[in-house]
Amino acid sequence: MSAEIRHQIQELSEEIRDHQFKYYVLDNASITDAAFDKLWNKLVELEQKYPQYKLESSPTLEVGGGFSTSFSQHDHIEKMMSLDNVFDKSELDNWFDRIGKTEVKNTWLCEVKVDGLAINLLYENGRLARALTRGNGTTGEDVTLNIKTIKSVPIELTGKNIPSQLEVRGEVFFPLKAFDELNDSLAEAGKPRFANPRNAAAGSLRQKDPKITASRPLDVVVHGIGAANGVSFDKQSTAYELLKSWGLPTSSRYQVVNTREEVAKFIDQYEKNRHSVEHEIDGVVIKVNEIDVQNNLGFTSRAPKWAIAFKYPPEEVSTKLLDIRVSVGRTGRVTPFAFMEPVKVAGSTVTNATLHNAQEIIRKGVLIGDTVLIRKAGDVIPEVLAPIIEKRDGSERAFVMPSKCPDCGSKLRAMSEGDVDIRCPNSQ
């Protein structure tokens, strides 16, 4: 039994490391966030139950992932911590209860969780000296030249009482509207599209040539402070006000509240309206607002005890593509759709997803039998984004568009020159 548990912990650790490398270094995640969280939680559960078999190099002891091989590496002055996650209101209540046991009096700062690339901006005497990615939390990669191409990031701070040294933590993101435009231009040029805005932000920032980064409309929002000399803060919200006064790009999408009920209301509000935000969000971060209470609560080896991320149900998941079928609309248009193993996404179970037309299937490189990444945003029809190539085993096969209508047997054809859709001529 002990050998089996030790082996299971070893395998889980290696699998998580591999996924972290693909996510953080290659900007090419091979599984969804939800699937990664499942692996992570399983490892945490085993390590807590059998602490004697926990590895010294366990990924649960570190923050985040690896490094690009292209850029020099430097240490953060203060470690960049990660955040622990909760996935429902009962787990959130457990976290509230743990804070409550300390009998502290505090308020809560709620803010949207930007789904971007973590960044650490170091200002010395008010001037941007270095910009590092999170890396492993202790050491990050130098992307200073590329960060300087982002218009919202000040090269020099303005205002009063600027500290002699200041680390500012934030997220680089790709605005949603600009992301769609970029993918359209990549497709027109015959280049592969980015799977999501987070990958687009990471891929755009990690360019050897800053001119390429400058051509991409990246943006930044700051939400935390590391090392700070010559300044102090009594509240998280006060820190945000000061950062804004110095010209740094803070978010307006935060609120200080007094009760758990108000926190829940903030979470629900943004879950219902998450697609009205200019960037992708995957949840809400709740922080103890008072800095002295934060200091008293302290940290684990990887995350602050005074903050938690409430994660929304995933909108991107992977599943098996069992078949590609076609449907005939009232205008006679024949549309292929994916028939998949049932999977829960955005709070509902789906088996079908649109594939638009035959040309789109070819462009995306989707084969019957693939494990595919699908996305469902709100009430929008689920869409197949891309196949997960590394999961292929050779049994996959290409889809062939039918030549006859599945309803009446008539020969299908394009109704006009250049039409990407084929139609049944017997439609009314």
PyMOL commands that set and color helices and strands:
alter all, ss='L'
color gray80, all
select helices_A, chain A and resi 2-25+33-49+51-53+59-61+89-100+144-147+176-188+197-205+210-214+236-245+260-272+274-276+291-297+358-364+389-391
alter helices_A, ss='H'
color red, helices_A
select strands_A, chain A and resi 73-75+85-86+108-114+117-124+127-133+139-141+165-173+219-229+254-257+281-288+307-311+316-328+333-345+348-354+371-375+383-387+422-423
alter strands_A, ss='S'
color yellow, strands_A
deselect
rebuild
show_as cartoon
